[in-house]
Amino acid sequence: MKAKSSAYYQREYRKRLREQGLVKKEVWILPEHTKLMSAYEKRLRTKSLDSDLQEFDQAGVGVMTLKAAESGVNVWTTESLLDALRKEELVKEGAAQVELIDGVEPTLLIVMKEYGDLPIFLTISGEQIIAEAVLWSVDEVNDLAGFNDAVLRTHKYFPLSTISLDKLGDDEEYYQMFGALSSSSLLMNVLFEIEVLANNVIQATEAYSEYLKVTKAAS
């Protein structure tokens, strides 16, 4: 079965945000404040604003850093990370679902409910954790040379994420967005990587919409 493109998840993501009564506002910030902005944006979607924002310091982590440090592990395995993620609010409150996909290389499938059910795949390989999500197939791009040039010049604007071209199960080539971090990372850093990747997939679909054959999906 052909994988759904990121445009589908972008459309579902925006639909759910509108249903929650949220509105889109554009902001301009320095690149070094990206982590702080992401933290504040998430809190600004809740009604208990004052108490939530007190948890964040200038690094955008605050109390969460201490909690993660106290409960962290030295090196994650697929099983230990699965157990840890299932105990997090992201999963317990239904904002995401996580399951194990068995195989030669076990993978965690994380379905991001708040991002239109966007699927993110986490794989632990040696000293690295790789988080990746499908953007779209090569067939869905109307100007491959122009798109590849644009990606090389602009992908640095998506913090912590990179775009690659890979063959998936059906042997068709897909563009994917991925991020990598150490397998000894704190749990809060793994969670942040997941959230940033999901957000970057949505932003990339909007940024590169002119190169996609179905541009209405990004509106």
Backbone bond lengths (Angstrom), bond angles and torsions (degrees), N, CA, C in turn:
res aa  C-N    CA-C-N  psi(-1)  N-CA   C-N-CA  omega(-1)  CA-C   N-CA-C  phi
1 M - - - 1.460 - - 1.524 109.12 -
2 K 1.314 116.76 134.23 1.446 121.93 -178.68 1.523 110.97 -65.25
3 A 1.333 116.42 133.78 1.464 120.71 -179.76 1.526 110.43 -68.38
4 K 1.313 116.71 142.68 1.459 120.88 176.93 1.517 109.15 -72.50
5 S 1.322 116.34 141.35 1.460 120.13 -179.35 1.519 110.38 -80.45
6 S 1.333 115.38 166.76 1.465 119.64 -179.35 1.523 111.66 -66.74
7 A 1.340 117.31 -21.45 1.463 120.19 178.20 1.523 110.88 -61.79
8 Y 1.330 116.86 -37.42 1.468 121.41 177.28 1.520 110.52 -61.49
9 Y 1.333 116.23 -46.30 1.461 119.90 -177.97 1.524 111.33 -71.32
10 Q 1.325 116.55 -31.84 1.456 119.51 175.90 1.520 110.48 -63.16
11 R 1.347 116.08 -43.48 1.461 121.11 179.82 1.530 110.87 -62.38
12 E 1.348 116.20 -44.74 1.458 120.45 179.14 1.522 111.39 -66.88
13 Y 1.321 116.63 -38.38 1.471 122.18 178.88 1.527 110.76 -60.37
14 R 1.330 116.37 -48.90 1.469 119.76 -178.68 1.524 111.41 -66.79
15 K 1.315 115.64 -36.63 1.464 119.79 178.27 1.522 110.24 -59.68
16 R 1.339 117.25 -44.86 1.464 120.64 -177.76 1.526 111.65 -69.96
17 L 1.330 116.70 -33.73 1.457 119.19 176.74 1.523 110.54 -65.29
18 R 1.333 116.67 -42.75 1.467 119.79 178.53 1.521 111.30 -63.82
19 E 1.342 116.20 -38.80 1.463 120.10 179.47 1.521 111.93 -64.24
20 Q 1.336 116.63 -24.64 1.466 121.37 177.87 1.521 112.17 -84.71
21 G 1.343 116.73 0.22 1.456 120.79 179.50 1.518 113.25 82.10
22 L 1.328 117.97 15.92 1.457 121.55 -178.64 1.524 110.53 -87.55
23 V 1.330 116.46 153.43 1.460 122.00 178.70 1.522 109.48 -124.23
24 K 1.324 115.87 152.30 1.458 120.99 -179.02 1.518 110.53 -88.96
25 K 1.343 117.32 130.53 1.450 123.43 176.17 1.525 108.49 -130.00
26 E 1.320 116.38 132.19 1.455 120.14 179.77 1.523 109.77 -90.42
27 V 1.321 117.45 134.52 1.461 121.54 178.07 1.524 108.94 -130.28
28 W 1.331 115.52 153.80 1.459 121.89 178.15 1.523 108.19 -120.34
29 I 1.329 116.72 124.44 1.456 120.93 -176.89 1.530 109.88 -137.12
30 L 1.327 115.66 164.94 1.456 120.61 173.66 1.531 109.07 -73.01
31 P 1.337 118.43 145.03 1.473 121.34 -177.03 1.525 113.51 -54.61
32 E 1.334 117.09 -34.73 1.466 119.52 -177.17 1.523 113.28 -70.05
33 H 1.337 117.01 -10.30 1.466 120.37 179.64 1.530 112.30 -99.68
34 T 1.333 117.16 10.45 1.468 120.99 -176.76 1.522 111.94 -58.96
35 K 1.335 116.35 -44.74 1.457 120.07 -178.15 1.529 110.78 -63.40
36 L 1.320 116.40 -42.15 1.462 120.53 178.96 1.519 110.90 -65.16
37 M 1.342 116.94 -41.20 1.458 120.75 -179.18 1.519 110.93 -64.04
38 S 1.327 117.16 -41.10 1.468 120.97 179.16 1.522 110.92 -62.40
39 A 1.346 115.37 -40.27 1.460 119.98 179.56 1.525 111.07 -65.35
40 Y 1.338 116.69 -44.22 1.456 120.20 -179.87 1.527 111.62 -67.79
41 E 1.332 117.02 -39.55 1.460 119.77 179.95 1.525 111.20 -58.44
42 K 1.321 115.57 -43.13 1.458 119.34 179.94 1.521 110.89 -62.91
43 R 1.337 116.63 -41.88 1.459 120.33 -179.58 1.529 111.45 -70.57
44 L 1.331 117.19 -32.03 1.458 120.57 -179.33 1.528 112.59 -71.13
45 R 1.324 116.58 -7.72 1.467 120.32 175.74 1.523 111.64 -88.51
46 T 1.317 117.17 -1.37 1.462 120.84 179.60 1.521 109.63 -109.18
47 K 1.316 115.65 163.45 1.463 120.18 -179.20 1.525 112.60 -89.54
48 S 1.336 116.95 -24.96 1.471 120.78 -179.82 1.522 109.03 -85.30
49 L 1.335 115.40 64.37 1.458 121.32 -169.48 1.523 113.97 -67.94
50 D 1.323 117.47 -51.02 1.466 120.62 -172.56 1.519 112.86 -59.02
51 S 1.326 117.05 -50.00 1.459 119.86 -177.53 1.515 111.45 -66.99
52 D 1.343 117.36 -33.96 1.456 120.51 -179.26 1.516 111.31 -69.49
53 L 1.337 117.41 -44.77 1.460 119.86 -175.58 1.517 112.25 -67.83
54 Q 1.314 118.38 -22.98 1.451 120.91 178.41 1.519 111.86 -66.39
55 E 1.348 117.31 -16.84 1.453 120.79 -179.39 1.522 112.75 -78.63
56 F 1.337 117.31 -8.28 1.460 119.91 -172.99 1.521 111.78 -110.37
57 D 1.350 115.02 136.21 1.456 120.86 173.78 1.513 108.48 -105.06
58 Q 1.325 119.19 -166.74 1.449 122.03 -175.85 1.519 113.08 -66.37
59 A 1.316 118.71 -17.75 1.466 121.03 177.10 1.515 111.27 -88.22
60 G 1.349 116.75 -5.92 1.452 120.16 178.00 1.510 114.10 78.57
61 V 1.330 118.10 17.82 1.452 119.51 -176.77 1.512 112.68 -124.29
62 G 1.329 118.13 -42.84 1.455 122.05 173.59 1.499 115.29 52.63
63 V 1.341 114.71 -130.23 1.449 121.78 -175.54 1.517 112.17 -58.86
64 M 1.339 116.95 -32.38 1.455 120.53 -177.44 1.526 111.98 -60.37
65 T 1.333 117.12 -33.93 1.459 120.49 -179.35 1.515 111.19 -62.97
66 L 1.330 116.40 -45.15 1.455 120.82 -179.54 1.520 110.55 -63.20
67 K 1.323 117.33 -44.05 1.463 120.82 -179.93 1.518 110.61 -61.81
68 A 1.346 115.94 -41.95 1.458 119.14 -179.20 1.518 111.36 -67.12
69 A 1.325 116.31 -40.10 1.461 120.01 -179.37 1.517 111.08 -63.74
70 E 1.348 115.74 -36.19 1.459 119.58 -178.16 1.533 112.03 -73.07
71 S 1.340 116.38 -27.93 1.463 118.96 -175.19 1.518 113.06 -111.12
72 G 1.355 117.87 5.18 1.453 120.95 -175.67 1.523 112.76 -71.48
73 V 1.341 115.00 171.59 1.450 121.60 178.01 1.523 108.24 -123.60
74 N 1.336 116.31 165.30 1.465 119.68 -178.53 1.522 111.91 -71.47
75 V 1.326 117.26 -56.05 1.462 121.56 -179.93 1.526 108.31 -135.87
76 W 1.328 116.36 129.01 1.459 120.69 -178.85 1.518 111.30 -78.60
77 T 1.322 115.68 143.03 1.464 122.65 164.55 1.522 105.95 -110.31
78 T 1.310 116.89 167.64 1.466 120.03 179.21 1.522 110.70 -58.99
79 E 1.320 116.73 -42.35 1.462 121.13 -177.86 1.525 111.71 -69.03
80 S 1.327 117.17 -43.77 1.470 119.10 -178.07 1.524 111.24 -68.27
81 L 1.335 117.19 -34.99 1.458 120.17 178.26 1.526 110.43 -70.25
82 L 1.320 116.84 -37.72 1.467 120.84 176.08 1.525 110.18 -59.55
83 D 1.320 117.30 -48.19 1.463 121.43 179.80 1.521 111.46 -61.41
84 A 1.336 116.42 -41.58 1.465 120.41 -178.87 1.525 111.51 -66.70
85 L 1.319 117.39 -43.03 1.462 121.29 -179.10 1.525 111.44 -64.71
86 R 1.325 116.89 -36.02 1.462 120.32 179.90 1.523 112.40 -65.60
87 K 1.319 117.18 -20.78 1.460 121.28 -179.99 1.528 112.95 -91.36
88 E 1.332 116.33 -7.24 1.456 120.80 -177.90 1.524 111.91 -81.56
89 E 1.339 115.98 152.83 1.463 121.47 -179.32 1.521 111.57 -58.92
90 L 1.327 117.27 -34.99 1.453 121.47 -179.92 1.525 111.29 -52.35
91 V 1.332 116.36 -40.16 1.464 122.15 -179.50 1.524 111.39 -90.88
92 K 1.322 117.45 -44.32 1.460 121.56 -177.20 1.521 112.12 -61.42
93 E 1.342 116.98 -33.78 1.461 120.35 -178.85 1.531 112.74 -90.18
94 G 1.329 116.87 2.32 1.461 120.37 174.43 1.512 116.11 86.73
95 A 1.341 117.70 7.09 1.459 119.95 178.63 1.521 111.48 -73.49
96 A 1.339 116.05 -18.87 1.464 120.92 178.34 1.517 109.34 -151.87
97 Q 1.323 115.15 156.05 1.462 121.71 173.26 1.522 107.82 -120.70
98 V 1.319 117.08 144.80 1.453 120.29 179.95 1.525 109.89 -133.23
99 E 1.314 115.79 137.85 1.465 120.49 178.24 1.521 109.90 -147.30
100 L 1.309 115.42 159.23 1.462 121.63 -179.33 1.522 109.91 -95.50
101 I 1.324 116.26 130.13 1.458 121.76 173.66 1.523 106.76 -105.53
102 D 1.319 116.41 110.51 1.461 120.82 -178.29 1.521 110.82 -75.61
103 G 1.303 115.24 150.38 1.452 120.77 178.58 1.513 109.53 173.67
104 V 1.319 116.45 -170.00 1.459 120.81 177.35 1.517 109.52 -57.60
105 E 1.331 115.08 -39.40 1.467 121.68 176.23 1.526 107.47 -122.85
106 P 1.350 118.88 95.84 1.467 121.59 -177.73 1.526 111.76 -53.75
107 T 1.319 115.42 139.83 1.458 121.46 -176.59 1.523 110.07 -131.92
108 L 1.315 116.90 144.98 1.457 121.71 174.23 1.522 108.75 -96.72
109 L 1.321 116.29 127.69 1.458 122.12 175.32 1.523 107.56 -100.71
110 I 1.320 115.84 120.47 1.461 121.59 178.79 1.524 108.12 -115.04
111 V 1.310 116.85 115.75 1.465 122.18 178.84 1.521 107.73 -95.91
112 M 1.328 116.12 113.16 1.461 122.23 -176.85 1.526 110.03 -86.53
113 K 1.325 116.29 97.72 1.461 122.30 -175.64 1.522 112.02 -60.94
114 E 1.323 117.17 -39.05 1.458 120.57 -177.47 1.522 112.30 -72.67
115 Y 1.313 117.37 -9.51 1.458 122.02 179.27 1.532 110.72 -115.19
116 G 1.319 115.72 40.02 1.454 120.44 176.51 1.512 114.29 69.09
117 D 1.345 116.97 30.72 1.475 122.48 -177.77 1.525 112.75 66.96
118 L 1.311 116.51 29.52 1.464 121.67 178.48 1.526 110.00 -60.27
119 P 1.350 118.67 126.28 1.463 120.59 178.14 1.531 111.54 -88.28
120 I 1.319 115.67 131.15 1.460 122.29 175.38 1.518 107.73 -120.98
121 F 1.316 116.39 136.18 1.453 121.71 -177.77 1.526 109.99 -110.90
122 L 1.329 116.14 128.57 1.460 122.76 178.86 1.521 109.46 -112.98
123 T 1.322 115.84 127.15 1.460 121.42 178.75 1.518 109.52 -128.72
124 I 1.322 116.17 132.30 1.461 120.64 176.80 1.524 108.06 -100.47
125 S 1.314 115.28 119.27 1.463 121.01 -178.38 1.518 108.86 -130.79
126 G 1.328 115.97 102.75 1.461 119.77 -179.19 1.516 111.60 62.99
127 E 1.312 117.11 -118.62 1.461 122.01 -176.77 1.517 112.66 -94.23
128 Q 1.333 117.20 9.18 1.462 120.52 -176.91 1.519 113.04 -123.16
129 I 1.325 115.00 147.94 1.459 122.48 166.47 1.521 105.83 -111.72
130 I 1.331 116.31 123.43 1.458 121.16 179.07 1.529 108.35 -107.08
131 A 1.332 116.64 126.25 1.463 122.54 175.15 1.522 107.12 -113.54
132 E 1.335 117.55 127.46 1.457 119.31 -177.10 1.526 111.63 -143.92
133 A 1.321 114.76 155.98 1.467 121.68 178.84 1.521 108.80 -145.26
134 V 1.323 116.71 145.65 1.464 121.74 178.93 1.524 110.10 -74.45
135 L 1.315 116.42 135.44 1.461 121.39 172.80 1.531 109.52 -93.04
136 W 1.346 116.64 -68.82 1.456 120.86 178.47 1.526 108.87 -165.88
137 S 1.308 116.59 165.40 1.462 121.02 179.87 1.524 109.99 -81.52
138 V 1.319 115.78 162.05 1.465 121.11 177.34 1.524 110.33 -59.57
139 D 1.329 116.46 -35.51 1.468 121.35 -178.43 1.531 112.63 -64.45
140 E 1.326 117.14 -19.68 1.464 120.45 -177.70 1.520 112.79 -90.00
141 V 1.335 117.26 0.65 1.462 122.10 179.20 1.527 109.04 -100.94
142 N 1.336 117.45 129.64 1.463 120.22 -175.16 1.524 113.71 -90.49
143 D 1.323 118.16 -11.57 1.465 121.27 179.18 1.526 107.64 -146.79
144 L 1.328 116.32 86.90 1.467 120.51 -173.55 1.526 112.35 -61.39
145 A 1.321 117.32 -44.82 1.461 120.14 -178.98 1.523 111.20 -63.46
146 G 1.324 115.71 -44.74 1.465 119.56 179.71 1.519 111.92 -66.13
147 F 1.346 114.90 -40.58 1.459 119.00 179.54 1.525 111.71 -65.37
148 N 1.329 116.81 -46.66 1.463 120.00 179.87 1.524 111.47 -60.31
149 D 1.325 116.36 -38.91 1.459 120.53 177.68 1.532 110.72 -64.62
150 A 1.338 115.38 -42.87 1.472 119.95 -179.88 1.524 111.10 -63.99
151 V 1.327 117.00 -40.78 1.465 121.02 179.95 1.525 110.94 -62.98
152 L 1.332 116.63 -45.00 1.460 120.38 -179.14 1.527 111.72 -62.59
153 R 1.321 116.26 -30.88 1.460 119.97 -177.48 1.532 113.47 -87.54
154 T 1.330 116.97 -20.39 1.468 118.16 -170.53 1.525 115.78 -124.64
155 H 1.350 119.52 -11.57 1.461 119.20 -173.87 1.531 112.46 -62.23
156 K 1.332 117.67 -20.01 1.468 120.88 178.69 1.527 112.15 -64.98
157 Y 1.324 116.94 -15.39 1.463 119.95 -179.82 1.526 112.93 -82.01
158 F 1.328 116.73 -3.12 1.461 120.92 175.70 1.530 107.49 -103.53
159 P 1.333 117.67 100.91 1.470 121.32 -172.45 1.524 113.24 -59.35
160 L 1.313 115.32 134.19 1.465 124.91 174.04 1.520 114.31 71.08
161 S 1.330 118.30 3.18 1.464 120.52 -176.47 1.530 111.87 -125.60
162 T 1.330 115.38 151.08 1.459 122.68 177.96 1.531 108.57 -133.77
163 I 1.324 116.44 153.79 1.457 121.16 179.83 1.524 109.74 -106.02
164 S 1.337 116.43 134.50 1.459 121.41 179.92 1.529 109.52 -130.49
165 L 1.335 116.02 167.77 1.462 122.58 176.65 1.518 107.46 -119.91
166 D 1.345 117.12 120.59 1.461 121.32 -173.28 1.525 111.11 -137.33
167 K 1.325 115.75 156.15 1.454 121.24 171.17 1.519 108.52 -93.16
168 L 1.328 116.22 128.78 1.460 120.87 179.76 1.531 109.93 -101.15
169 G 1.334 115.85 -168.13 1.453 121.34 -171.61 1.511 115.78 -54.80
170 D 1.340 117.69 -36.31 1.462 120.09 -178.38 1.524 111.89 -84.93
171 D 1.325 116.54 8.93 1.469 123.99 178.50 1.521 111.90 69.02
172 E 1.325 117.50 12.75 1.458 121.19 175.24 1.526 108.15 -92.52
173 E 1.318 116.63 148.72 1.456 120.72 -177.77 1.524 110.62 -87.06
174 Y 1.315 115.14 134.10 1.463 122.56 -179.16 1.522 109.96 -129.66
175 Y 1.318 115.40 145.31 1.455 120.43 168.18 1.521 107.32 -83.30
176 Q 1.313 116.00 135.32 1.455 121.13 178.10 1.525 110.20 -128.66
177 M 1.303 115.33 154.54 1.462 120.65 173.27 1.516 107.15 -112.73
178 F 1.322 116.57 135.46 1.455 119.14 -177.01 1.523 111.63 -144.14
179 G 1.316 114.23 161.48 1.454 122.14 174.41 1.516 108.83 -139.08
180 A 1.305 117.11 155.42 1.460 121.26 -178.59 1.527 110.02 -133.78
181 L 1.313 115.64 144.74 1.454 121.57 175.11 1.518 109.28 -149.68
182 S 1.308 116.28 167.82 1.459 121.29 -176.03 1.524 110.83 -67.87
183 S 1.333 115.64 145.19 1.465 120.03 177.39 1.524 111.55 -73.57
184 S 1.321 117.20 -2.55 1.467 120.88 174.45 1.529 110.94 -106.15
185 S 1.331 116.88 14.14 1.463 121.30 -179.70 1.525 111.48 -65.44
186 L 1.319 115.67 152.84 1.460 120.39 173.19 1.529 109.13 -64.78
187 L 1.309 115.72 151.09 1.464 120.47 -179.04 1.518 111.26 -58.99
188 M 1.327 117.81 -38.26 1.464 119.74 -179.39 1.527 111.59 -63.95
189 N 1.330 117.18 -28.88 1.463 120.16 176.78 1.530 111.21 -74.16
190 V 1.323 116.70 -34.81 1.466 120.58 175.90 1.530 109.20 -64.82
191 L 1.320 116.54 -44.68 1.463 121.28 179.00 1.527 110.82 -62.09
192 F 1.331 116.13 -40.55 1.463 120.23 179.89 1.525 110.03 -65.51
193 E 1.328 117.18 -39.89 1.464 121.63 178.03 1.526 110.53 -60.15
194 I 1.333 116.62 -42.47 1.462 121.67 179.60 1.527 110.80 -63.12
195 E 1.335 116.10 -47.64 1.467 121.03 -178.87 1.526 111.03 -63.43
196 V 1.329 116.95 -44.04 1.463 120.84 -178.82 1.522 110.62 -64.62
197 L 1.330 116.75 -42.23 1.464 120.13 179.14 1.517 110.93 -61.45
198 A 1.326 117.08 -46.06 1.466 120.58 179.32 1.522 110.69 -58.99
199 N 1.309 116.35 -45.11 1.467 120.58 179.83 1.530 111.07 -65.53
200 N 1.335 116.99 -40.15 1.464 120.52 -179.81 1.517 112.41 -65.15
201 V 1.334 116.94 -35.59 1.466 120.13 177.84 1.528 109.99 -61.34
202 I 1.332 116.03 -44.36 1.464 120.27 178.71 1.525 110.33 -63.99
203 Q 1.342 117.30 -44.27 1.458 121.18 -178.71 1.528 111.57 -66.72
204 A 1.333 117.23 -37.93 1.461 121.00 -179.95 1.526 111.20 -65.27
205 T 1.329 116.70 -37.59 1.462 120.49 179.07 1.519 110.62 -62.09
206 E 1.333 116.06 -37.82 1.460 119.76 177.18 1.526 111.04 -72.47
207 A 1.333 116.62 -42.83 1.457 121.21 -175.74 1.531 112.47 -64.51
208 Y 1.339 116.91 -35.67 1.461 120.74 -175.63 1.525 113.08 -106.24
209 S 1.312 117.63 17.11 1.471 121.53 -174.49 1.531 112.59 -59.16
210 E 1.325 117.81 -30.43 1.469 119.95 -178.02 1.525 112.00 -65.93
211 Y 1.336 117.31 -18.94 1.458 120.53 -179.38 1.530 112.59 -94.69
212 L 1.327 116.80 -3.63 1.459 120.70 -178.41 1.524 111.44 -95.49
213 K 1.306 116.68 145.87 1.454 121.72 -178.22 1.522 112.32 -69.20
214 V 1.342 116.92 -31.68 1.467 121.22 178.45 1.512 108.18 -109.21
215 T 1.302 117.67 85.59 1.457 121.71 -175.19 1.519 112.02 -81.78
216 K 1.337 117.99 -18.57 1.466 120.14 -178.85 1.506 111.10 -63.99
217 A 1.349 118.30 -25.09 1.466 121.65 -178.17 1.500 111.71 -65.55
218 A 1.332 117.46 -21.81 1.453 120.25 -176.98 1.512 113.04 -92.74
219 S 1.336 118.00 0.15 1.451 120.84 -177.63 1.521 111.31 -86.65
